[in-house]
Amino acid sequence: MERLWAPWRMDYICKGNSNCCFLCEKSREKNEENDFVLFKNERVIVLLNIYPYNNGHLLIAPCRHISGPEQFLPEEALDFWQALNNSLSALKAALKPDGFNIGANLGKVAGAGLESHFHLHVVPRWHGDTNFMPILAEVKVMPEHLSTTYHKLKEHFPEF
């Protein structure tokens, strides 16, 4: 069977469907490598962002569909922040970045693309990783394929 990969279609499919949450879907699915899931347990998921700002751009989310960190149950909060610590360690070991941007966008006005399911962005940064391309050509150069980055990082995450 031949497959045509068209990930941009999901935006169209999900428009107006409040039940369509890619983080919830990835939390339930079992095909971790195809979904670029690096870690998952019953409370938290860590995966590569398929629309990254930089190589190694991770998303960390609770598996439970909540809109903000104030809704964490105590055990979810513990697993979530431990997942951040593990992610930073894995990124440092595998990709050796010079720094990180870590953040969450809470609400549409704050830039949240998916405002109904809280998640954290972890973006590794290197000296010189920004250049003229985004400004002049409106293009972000990604020097490594997602699957290559996934395999570099995966060995630094515990099995699930």
PAPADO-787117 format. One line per field, with one value per residue (C-alpha): residue number from 1; residue in one letter; x, y, z. Coordinates in nm, 2 decimals, always signed. Each point is the difference from the previous one (the first is absolute). Example, Ala and Ser with C-alpha at 12.3 -4.5 7.8 and 13.67 -1.06 7.14 Angstrom:
BEGIN
k	[1,2]
r	[A,S]
px	[+1.23,+0.14]
py	[-0.45,+0.34]
pz	[+0.78,-0.07]
END
This chain:
BEGIN
k	[1,2,3,4,5,6,7,8,9,10,11,12,13,14,15,16,17,18,19,20,21,22,23,24,25,26,27,28,29,30,31,32,33,34,35,36,37,38,39,40,41,42,43,44,45,46,47,48,49,50,51,52,53,54,55,56,57,58,59,60,61,62,63,64,65,66,67,68,69,70,71,72,73,74,75,76,77,78,79,80,81,82,83,84,85,86,87,88,89,90,91,92,93,94,95,96,97,98,99,100,101,102,103,104,105,106,107,108,109,110,111,112,113,114,115,116,117,118,119,120,121,122,123,124,125,126,127,128,129,130,131,132,133,134,135,136,137,138,139,140,141,142,143,144,145,146,147,148,149,150,151,152,153,154,155,156,157,158,159,160]
r	[M,E,R,L,W,A,P,W,R,M,D,Y,I,C,K,G,N,S,N,C,C,F,L,C,E,K,S,R,E,K,N,E,E,N,D,F,V,L,F,K,N,E,R,V,I,V,L,L,N,I,Y,P,Y,N,N,G,H,L,L,I,A,P,C,R,H,I,S,G,P,E,Q,F,L,P,E,E,A,L,D,F,W,Q,A,L,N,N,S,L,S,A,L,K,A,A,L,K,P,D,G,F,N,I,G,A,N,L,G,K,V,A,G,A,G,L,E,S,H,F,H,L,H,V,V,P,R,W,H,G,D,T,N,F,M,P,I,L,A,E,V,K,V,M,P,E,H,L,S,T,T,Y,H,K,L,K,E,H,F,P,E,F]
px	[+0.00,+0.14,-0.05,-0.01,+0.13,-0.21,+0.03,-0.13,-0.34,-0.06,-0.04,-0.29,-0.15,+0.01,-0.14,-0.31,+0.04,+0.06,+0.05,+0.31,+0.31,+0.33,+0.15,-0.29,+0.03,+0.38,-0.05,-0.24,+0.19,+0.25,+0.22,+0.26,+0.27,-0.24,-0.14,+0.35,-0.10,+0.31,-0.16,-0.35,-0.15,-0.36,+0.04,+0.24,+0.12,+0.32,+0.02,+0.18,-0.18,-0.06,+0.00,+0.31,+0.16,+0.33,+0.15,-0.11,-0.31,-0.20,-0.35,-0.08,-0.36,-0.22,-0.19,-0.32,-0.16,+0.04,+0.03,+0.25,+0.25,-0.23,-0.21,+0.28,-0.06,+0.30,+0.13,-0.04,+0.20,+0.28,+0.02,-0.03,+0.29,+0.21,-0.07,+0.15,+0.31,+0.04,-0.05,+0.26,+0.25,-0.07,+0.03,+0.33,+0.14,-0.12,+0.01,+0.23,-0.19,+0.14,-0.33,-0.38,-0.32,-0.27,-0.35,-0.38,-0.25,-0.32,-0.29,-0.04,+0.11,+0.33,+0.06,-0.14,-0.07,-0.16,-0.14,-0.22,+0.28,+0.28,+0.35,+0.36,+0.24,+0.37,+0.21,+0.38,+0.21,+0.36,+0.22,-0.06,-0.32,-0.18,+0.09,-0.14,-0.22,-0.31,+0.02,+0.08,-0.15,-0.27,+0.16,+0.14,+0.29,-0.02,+0.34,-0.12,-0.30,-0.25,+0.06,+0.38,-0.06,-0.25,+0.25,+0.27,-0.23,-0.19,+0.30,+0.01,-0.36,-0.12,-0.22,-0.37]
py	[+0.00,+0.34,+0.29,+0.37,+0.20,+0.32,+0.11,+0.34,-0.16,-0.06,+0.37,+0.00,-0.32,+0.13,+0.34,+0.05,-0.34,+0.06,-0.37,-0.01,+0.04,-0.12,-0.03,-0.22,-0.21,-0.04,-0.10,-0.28,-0.13,-0.28,+0.09,+0.21,+0.01,+0.13,+0.25,+0.11,-0.08,-0.02,-0.08,-0.08,-0.13,+0.02,+0.37,+0.17,-0.01,+0.14,+0.03,+0.18,+0.30,-0.08,+0.37,+0.09,+0.34,-0.18,-0.35,-0.19,+0.21,-0.20,+0.01,-0.12,-0.04,-0.17,-0.30,+0.13,+0.28,+0.31,+0.36,+0.13,-0.11,+0.11,-0.31,-0.25,-0.27,-0.03,-0.32,+0.16,+0.30,-0.22,-0.20,+0.30,+0.19,-0.32,-0.04,+0.35,-0.09,-0.33,+0.19,+0.26,-0.28,-0.19,+0.31,+0.09,-0.35,-0.05,+0.34,+0.21,+0.33,+0.32,+0.09,-0.04,+0.19,-0.16,+0.14,-0.05,+0.22,+0.02,+0.13,+0.10,+0.36,-0.14,-0.19,-0.35,-0.20,-0.27,+0.19,-0.28,-0.25,+0.15,-0.08,+0.13,+0.08,-0.09,+0.15,-0.06,+0.29,+0.03,+0.29,+0.12,-0.20,+0.30,+0.16,+0.22,-0.28,+0.05,+0.38,+0.02,-0.32,-0.08,-0.34,-0.19,-0.23,-0.33,-0.18,-0.34,-0.23,-0.06,-0.38,+0.05,+0.23,-0.24,-0.29,+0.21,+0.10,-0.33,-0.18,+0.26,-0.05,-0.29,-0.27,+0.03]
pz	[+0.00,-0.09,+0.23,-0.07,+0.29,+0.04,+0.37,-0.08,-0.07,+0.37,+0.06,-0.25,+0.14,+0.36,-0.07,+0.20,+0.16,+0.37,+0.06,-0.23,+0.22,-0.14,+0.35,+0.12,-0.32,+0.05,+0.36,-0.10,-0.31,+0.01,-0.30,+0.20,-0.27,-0.28,+0.25,+0.12,+0.36,+0.21,+0.33,+0.12,+0.32,+0.14,+0.09,-0.24,-0.36,-0.16,-0.38,-0.27,-0.14,-0.37,-0.08,+0.20,+0.06,+0.02,+0.00,+0.31,+0.07,+0.25,+0.13,+0.35,+0.09,+0.26,-0.15,+0.16,-0.20,+0.22,-0.11,+0.26,+0.26,+0.28,-0.08,+0.06,+0.25,+0.23,-0.16,-0.35,+0.10,+0.14,-0.32,-0.22,+0.16,+0.02,-0.38,-0.05,+0.20,-0.19,-0.33,+0.08,+0.09,-0.32,-0.22,+0.17,-0.04,-0.36,-0.16,+0.22,-0.02,+0.14,+0.16,+0.00,-0.05,+0.22,+0.00,-0.02,-0.18,+0.21,-0.20,-0.36,+0.07,+0.13,-0.32,+0.09,-0.31,+0.21,+0.30,+0.14,+0.08,+0.21,-0.12,+0.04,-0.28,+0.05,-0.28,+0.00,-0.11,-0.13,-0.06,-0.35,-0.06,-0.12,-0.34,-0.27,-0.16,+0.21,-0.05,-0.37,-0.14,+0.27,+0.02,+0.30,-0.09,+0.19,-0.03,+0.11,-0.08,+0.28,+0.00,+0.04,+0.30,+0.14,-0.01,+0.16,+0.28,+0.05,+0.15,+0.28,+0.11,+0.22,-0.17,+0.05]
END
